[in-house]
Amino acid sequence: MLFFSLGLAYRSRLFRNEHNRLQVRHIRQLEENERLREIERREEVEAFKNRFYANITHEFRTPLTVMLGMSESLRENPDAQAREAGRLIERNGHNLLRLVNQLLDLSKIESGALQLHPVHADVMKFVQITAESFGSLAAMKNQRLSVQTDTGGFFMDFDPDRLQQVLSNLVGNALKFTPEGGEISVSCSLGTRSSVVSMLQIEVRDTGIGISVEALPHILDRFYRDENNLSTQTEGTGIGLALVKELLVLMQGEIEVESQVGEGSVFRVWLPVRDEERGMRDEAIGMRDEERGMRNGSDLVIDTQSSPLNPHPSFLIPHPSLLLVEDNPDLVQYLRSLLSHDYQLITASNGREGLEQAFEHLPDIVLSDVMMPGMDGLEFCRTLKNDQRSSHIPVVMLTARATVGDKIGGLQHGADAWLTKPFDRAELFATLAAMLESRRRLRTYFENEKAGAPAAELASLVQKENEFLQRVRTLIDAHLDDDAYDIHQLCLDLVMSRMQLHRKLAALGAPSAALFIRNYRLARAQVLLKTTELTVSEVAFKTGFSDPAYFSRCFREAFGKSPSEWRNV
Ligand code: ADP
């Protein structure tokens, strides 16, 4: 009995222990689930925040671009007050645009979406050119700007867009916080840092207002400004240096600030020296001939491995065809290495050859340089856009010139988009994809034309292409009762080859030229059936069908009703 009750007590203890153990495990499990849910929630919020930032900043950019465009025309106004207003809008618009771009970059860095696109090139030359571009601004403020770099230049891997952002912020600040008559000096040399033997050192030194001791430790923080030194007049947000700091983390570089109020400041930046992208060409960062002459020509080999950025899934077969018109063989090779995964490439080395290829193939998209011997890119583009065979093809211009005036010139010649060297690979892909998407929407619009007016951004394109379609319809109309009027005859009248007509109509949403003609005849038949007393056979003959039975079959196929059923609804 005793044994029995001891045994029972033992078993019930065992049971309790097991129960407790399970309970603890259960609670742990619940806690773990809660923790995971919390992480998930936080990630969702973070993703939402980044999406929001990206979307909202993009939304800012479009109206800003419009405003800046309008301010230009105001600045040309004969009225002095209007000109002043234009100047103010422009200055503030540019400031806002820069801020928005910086915010966007910061959010991209935070979400890990900002990638570096290094090229192998003369970094010293690049620093020099970028710093010297502030020369006229310095002169306007009566400041002296000097730039020193080691003679002979130095080649290494760096992302030109991002390095330019860092430099522009530092030199821009130096100019902003240095009074008239002050000095700003920029230098670039090889140095040593934290026992790393070879680092590139860039120094931006000014004789400006300096930064207070209290502010110095926080000066690289986001939204921080040295209120001790700022008059309320100085514009700024405290975003620039925060972005510089983040960019340097991304580039595995470092930054250091020294400053003394009333004496001036020194911003020192170190970048690791890397050599993995050797083989990328100078043109990728838009260096001109005289600059290119500085490099030792033996390493002009394109490294196709180093361009894995490839946002277009390769399962989207067939690839769109892209005509590349470019006279520089190195640049052709470079672009080929970028594009050949996603596009069927056709190349031409000048405008004239480009036109021949364009008319022979009617590609889905054209990428063309502006400066070329013989027929230049603008002339080439204008000819393409004025020819009905090719007017629908989007043209992206590639150029080293970047002024707004140049872009407007290009747009007046009919270019659809404009990429300025140095161009970002992601930007190139995004631009091409946007162009193809707009043509896809054009096709869809014509396929469902009865849906109504086209979206605003398609309106002028639709109008232009409608002229072509109208011309085709008029020709078919003129031979409506002629059953011998076929694709061959139509092509002769349009002065187009069969292939050209086919590709053109395909771009405008028609399944084939033959079907286009037949559907048009059938649509005319629909009208005749409703508005005249002609018999079905007479309607068939009048719309170019020699066999009424065949006509009725086609009619039913197209509209789901026989001709007489259609007449009676
Ligand atoms: P912003 O210039 O838009 O305020 P930044 O992040 O570029 O933003 O700079 C933050 C602050 O750092 C500035 O407001 C200014 O107080 C201080 N600062 C930056 N560069 C200098 C400089 N060269 N001389 C003096 N103060 C500077």
Boltz pocket constraint, residues with backbone or C-beta under 6 A from the ligand:
constraints:
  - pocket:
      binder: B
      contacts: [[A, 169], [A, 170], [A, 173], [A, 174], [A, 177], [A, 206], [A, 208], [A, 209], [A, 210], [A, 211], [A, 219], [A, 221], [A, 224], [A, 225], [A, 226], [A, 227], [A, 229], [A, 230], [A, 235], [A, 236], [A, 237], [A, 238], [A, 239], [A, 240], [A, 241], [A, 242], [A, 265]]
      max_distance: 6.0
